[in-house]
Amino acid sequence: MSGTGSLSGEWLDHTVDCVKTCALHLAVLISLYRFPPVHDRSWLLVPVGFEIVDMLSFFGLVTLPLLRRLHGPAPAATAAPPTTENPLRMWVILPTDYGFLCWIFVLLAWPVLFLAGYTAMFAVNAAVLVLALRKWWRELRALDRARTVTG
């Protein structure tokens, strides 16, 4: 935020975030396996799916800024006009926040409620990821076209 960060600090931050995210969903998987709230074992696929969604989101959030920097600023003729952010965006992406996910663990004392909340979080995160992937793809394709025009 202050612009005084280092490359090693940024790398460490991303590495710790990646481990934290992987470990959280693996812990949920082990917990659901050892103390199943329901008898149907197909629920074990929820933390597996959530792990995949979170890793894809993490990869996109880390990779996209790098690709933007590698490409450089868009030429003025091809630059898109600035857009304003939809006021509902912050509410839509709130369930993708790690802190929000941590609050779901308050329900761990009631395993069925926890599973319902965790599954709902998975579904919302998956839906937001689909929207983000679409947006990221379009942005990168526009950068590709701009580079083709100027290159």
Protein Blocks (a to p, Z undefined) as FASTA:
>chain_A
ZZpacfklmmmmmmmmmmmmmmmmmmmmmmmmmmcfbfblklmmmmmmmmmmmmmmmmmm
mmmmmmmmmnopadfklpccdddddfklmmmmmmmpmklmmmmmmmmmmmmlmmmmmmmm
mmmmmmmmmmmmmmmmmmmmmmmmmmmmmZZ
